[in-house]
Amino acid sequence: MTPFLGEVLGTMVLILFGAGVVAGATLNRTKSNNGGWVVITLAWGLAVTMGVYASGEFSGGHLNPAVTIGLALAGEFAWADVPMYLLAQFIGAFLGATLVFFHYSKHFKATSDQAAKLGVFATGPAIRHTWSNLTSEIIGTFILLFGILFIGANEFTQGLNPLAVGFLIVVIGMSLGGTTGYAINPARDLGPRIAHAVLPIHGKGSSDWGYSWIPVIGPIIGGGLGALSYNAFYKGDYSVLFWVFLVVAVAIFILSIVTKEDEALD
């Protein structure tokens, strides 16, 4: 097992369980149809936990480009390894989404709602507004990275850190996920969105590429700010990058208040 393969397999496990619970809750004629938001958020938290357990010993269990980039910005991860990790995460996310397609292929065919089909693979906003949607992804991923680091600063019984991170994902989903579906992970959204675009899903409709950049850029900004904020608040390291990320985030927050809703992002 190599770090690259660890990230591929861990991210594949994450998406298999995460996209799988969405498929079960939203596609027609499944036994778990209408499972609801609580079921989805609990399963996503457990999906992260299982993905980290699958890969943590070999790669650290990042499973998320925002985590990898955020840790690199904070000086906790080597920049030289970032491209390899990002490639592995996108490959793993695509593979996990593909497995979900095969598993639920008959249920995709039994479902006419194109938005529900896309929702299995990718996130989308409850209210379309570029700056507000970016704000949601920034805040959600900020607390993800900030939380991962402050969880890691505590002493746990051997092997319990992935479970604590899973609980963090659950509370982010329940508390902050209702606006955009809390991608908080560029690979989690873009890899499966590509799978949606290329797989022969019956009556699938648009992959909503007009929105696709938001769950990529928002988490990178939020993850970077979360990791740099941990260094600032816990270690007293108020770096130039911390102020740059903070200014960018605040500007986006202001735009989310003063601008009108988008008619469409496509």
C-alpha positions as MATLAB code, in Angstrom:
seq = 'MTPFLGEVLGTMVLILFGAGVVAGATLNRTKSNNGGWVVITLAWGLAVTMGVYASGEFSGGHLNPAVTIGLALAGEFAWADVPMYLLAQFIGAFLGATLVFFHYSKHFKATSDQAAKLGVFATGPAIRHTWSNLTSEIIGTFILLFGILFIGANEFTQGLNPLAVGFLIVVIGMSLGGTTGYAINPARDLGPRIAHAVLPIHGKGSSDWGYSWIPVIGPIIGGGLGALSYNAFYKGDYSVLFWVFLVVAVAIFILSIVTKEDEALD';
ca = [
       0.000    0.000    0.000;
       1.325    3.427   -0.993;
       0.030    6.879    0.058;
      -1.348    7.339   -3.472;
      -3.290    4.084   -3.390;
      -4.371    4.787    0.171;
      -5.952    8.083   -0.902;
      -7.614    6.422   -3.912;
      -9.143    3.659   -1.806;
     -10.067    5.897    1.127;
     -11.810    8.443   -1.096;
     -13.549    5.660   -3.004;
     -14.923    4.298    0.293;
     -16.025    7.805    1.288;
     -17.990    8.363   -1.922;
     -19.369    4.824   -2.106;
     -21.040    5.273    1.278;
     -21.767    9.013    0.969;
     -23.263    9.059   -2.519;
     -24.801    5.669   -1.770;
     -26.903    6.980    1.099;
     -28.136    9.863   -1.063;
     -29.125    7.407   -3.787;
     -30.963    5.233   -1.298;
     -32.804    8.195    0.203;
     -33.795    9.947   -3.029;
     -34.132    7.449   -5.888;
     -37.451    5.726   -6.534;
     -38.321    2.213   -5.352;
     -35.444    1.801   -2.897;
     -36.234    0.375    0.526;
     -34.625    3.472    2.077;
     -36.514    6.011   -0.037;
     -37.319    9.265    1.795;
     -34.732    8.483    4.469;
     -34.283   12.200    5.031;
     -31.555   14.659    5.950;
     -30.671   13.112    9.304;
     -29.976    9.728    7.701;
     -27.894   11.376    4.979;
     -25.776   13.462    7.358;
     -25.174   10.560    9.740;
     -24.095    8.311    6.877;
     -21.758   10.949    5.434;
     -20.087   11.280    8.822;
     -19.631    7.526    9.050;
     -18.440    7.469    5.429;
     -15.616    9.850    6.319;
     -14.744    7.751    9.367;
     -14.577    4.538    7.311;
     -12.570    6.239    4.569;
     -10.029    7.497    7.084;
      -9.792    4.072    8.718;
      -9.201    2.545    5.263;
      -6.330    4.890    4.405;
      -5.098    6.677    7.518;
      -2.190    4.358    8.286;
      -0.766    4.813    4.788;
      -1.653    8.348    3.681;
      -3.017   10.132    6.737;
      -6.542    9.832    5.347;
      -6.937   13.300    3.803;
      -9.607   12.224    1.233;
     -10.151   15.886    0.404;
      -8.102   18.420   -1.618;
      -9.159   21.169    0.803;
      -7.587   19.176    3.655;
      -4.402   18.492    1.695;
      -3.990   22.108    0.547;
      -4.997   23.516    3.946;
      -2.433   21.363    5.765;
       0.226   22.350    3.247;
      -0.579   26.053    3.745;
      -0.274   25.542    7.509;
       3.117   23.856    7.125;
       1.764   20.464    8.220;
       2.164   18.718    4.861;
       4.801   18.770    2.109;
       3.838   20.762   -0.989;
       5.741   18.270   -3.148;
       3.172   15.591   -2.273;
       0.100   17.760   -2.922;
      -0.370   16.984   -6.668;
      -0.165   13.224   -6.050;
      -2.734   13.397   -3.251;
      -5.129   15.546   -5.287;
      -4.960   13.188   -8.270;
      -5.585   10.179   -6.040;
      -8.570   11.858   -4.386;
     -10.261   12.740   -7.680;
      -9.679    9.233   -9.040;
     -11.076    7.670   -5.865;
     -14.137    9.937   -5.907;
     -14.856    9.048   -9.538;
     -14.519    5.326   -8.810;
     -16.778    5.522   -5.764;
     -19.462    7.353   -7.730;
     -19.209    4.796  -10.529;
     -19.793    1.948   -8.065;
     -22.893    3.756   -6.774;
     -24.197    4.006  -10.339;
     -23.823    0.265  -10.885;
     -25.344   -0.536   -7.504;
     -28.444    1.620   -8.088;
     -28.654    1.369  -11.892;
     -32.244    0.066  -11.924;
     -33.325    2.775   -9.492;
     -31.803    5.511  -11.644;
     -33.890    4.140  -14.497;
     -37.005    4.092  -12.279;
     -36.503    7.760  -11.312;
     -37.626   10.575  -13.609;
     -36.411   13.475  -11.443;
     -33.196   14.676  -13.082;
     -32.249   16.839  -10.097;
     -32.497   13.825   -7.794;
     -30.196   11.855  -10.085;
     -27.610   14.648  -10.160;
     -27.951   15.057   -6.391;
     -26.633   11.539   -5.890;
     -23.352   12.612   -7.479;
     -22.941   16.321   -6.822;
     -24.111   19.131   -4.589;
     -26.364   22.031   -5.514;
     -27.711   25.152   -3.806;
     -31.114   25.493   -2.184;
     -31.072   29.140   -3.332;
     -28.828   29.985   -6.283;
     -26.633   32.910   -5.367;
     -22.963   32.793   -6.286;
     -21.562   34.724   -3.337;
     -23.892   33.189   -0.745;
     -23.147   29.691   -2.045;
     -19.417   30.430   -1.872;
     -19.885   31.758    1.656;
     -21.586   28.544    2.761;
     -18.808   26.384    1.350;
     -16.130   28.624    2.868;
     -17.678   28.537    6.352;
     -18.337   24.796    6.241;
     -14.794   23.950    5.137;
     -13.273   26.515    7.493;
     -14.741   24.704   10.485;
     -13.809   21.342    8.954;
     -10.083   22.163    8.834;
     -10.143   24.161   12.053;
     -11.937   21.230   13.703;
      -9.628   18.550   12.314;
      -6.666   20.429   13.762;
      -8.172   21.133   17.170;
      -9.374   17.524   17.402;
      -5.843   16.404   16.575;
      -4.444   18.576   19.358;
      -6.279   16.437   21.934;
      -5.220   13.025   23.183;
      -7.545   10.170   22.225;
      -7.508    6.473   22.859;
      -5.631    4.850   19.966;
      -7.674    4.862   16.769;
     -10.548    7.131   17.865;
      -9.547   10.253   15.923;
     -11.379    9.158   12.724;
     -14.561    8.688   14.744;
     -14.258   12.205   16.179;
     -13.761   13.608   12.677;
     -16.851   11.694   11.552;
     -18.867   13.405   14.286;
     -17.504   16.728   13.056;
     -18.804   15.952    9.546;
     -22.213   15.037   10.989;
     -22.577   18.305   12.882;
     -21.404   20.328    9.870;
     -24.033   18.613    7.726;
     -26.842   19.043   10.228;
     -25.974   22.640   11.124;
     -24.544   24.160    7.946;
     -25.397   21.766    5.109;
     -28.899   22.962    4.297;
     -27.779   25.786    2.003;
     -25.559   24.040   -0.551;
     -25.487   20.380    0.491;
     -22.069   20.946    2.153;
     -19.619   19.697   -0.455;
     -16.698   20.914    1.738;
     -14.528   18.749   -0.523;
     -13.646   19.537   -4.165;
     -13.010   15.866   -5.005;
     -16.296   14.775   -3.422;
     -18.179   17.082   -5.806;
     -16.137   17.292   -9.002;
     -15.142   13.612   -9.275;
     -18.735   12.322   -9.037;
     -19.990   15.199  -11.219;
     -17.636   14.013  -13.959;
     -18.971   10.488  -13.405;
     -22.527   11.824  -13.821;
     -21.500   13.462  -17.089;
     -19.865   10.393  -18.642;
     -21.857    7.444  -17.276;
     -24.883    6.149  -19.244;
     -27.453    7.211  -16.626;
     -30.973    6.911  -18.014;
     -32.580   10.363  -18.513;
     -29.953   12.121  -16.440;
     -30.122   15.695  -17.746;
     -27.537   18.428  -17.127;
     -24.488   18.017  -14.880;
     -24.864   21.717  -13.892;
     -21.344   22.776  -14.850;
     -22.255   26.410  -14.258;
     -22.316   25.719  -10.518;
     -19.459   23.202  -10.421;
     -16.661   25.692   -9.650;
     -18.274   26.830   -6.379;
     -17.817   23.528   -4.459;
     -14.200   23.521   -5.661;
     -13.083   27.103   -4.979;
     -15.177   27.642   -1.823;
     -13.701   24.663    0.064;
     -10.140   25.579   -0.943;
     -10.585   29.107    0.423;
     -12.365   27.882    3.556;
      -9.930   25.037    4.183;
      -6.939   27.315    3.791;
      -8.461   29.872    6.127;
      -9.332   27.181    8.688;
      -5.813   25.745    8.793;
      -4.146   29.170    8.847;
      -6.565   30.346   11.560;
      -5.616   27.380   13.718;
      -1.972   28.409   13.413;
      -2.893   32.000   14.221;
      -5.179   31.417   17.212;
      -3.493   28.392   18.762;
       0.153   29.030   17.849;
       0.281   32.824   17.476;
       1.421   32.543   13.848;
      -0.415   35.388   12.093;
       1.193   34.839    8.686;
       0.705   36.961    5.572;
      -1.292   34.114    4.037;
      -3.685   34.163    6.990;
      -4.494   37.829    6.313;
      -4.818   37.233    2.561;
      -7.289   34.376    3.027;
      -9.183   36.359    5.678;
      -9.569   39.417    3.424;
     -10.767   37.261    0.506;
     -13.313   35.484    2.714;
     -14.634   38.717    4.231;
     -15.021   40.260    0.760;
     -17.067   37.241   -0.362;
     -19.185   37.419    2.817;
     -19.988   41.078    2.113;
     -20.898   40.326   -1.496;
     -23.250   37.584   -0.289;
     -25.252   40.246    1.566;
     -25.244   43.129   -0.920;
     -25.819   41.308   -4.225;
     -29.060   39.935   -5.642;
     -29.924   36.270   -6.191;
     -28.804   34.713   -9.456;
     -31.435   33.864  -12.012;
     -29.226   31.010  -13.231;
     -25.633   29.885  -13.049;
     -25.666   27.742  -16.202;
];
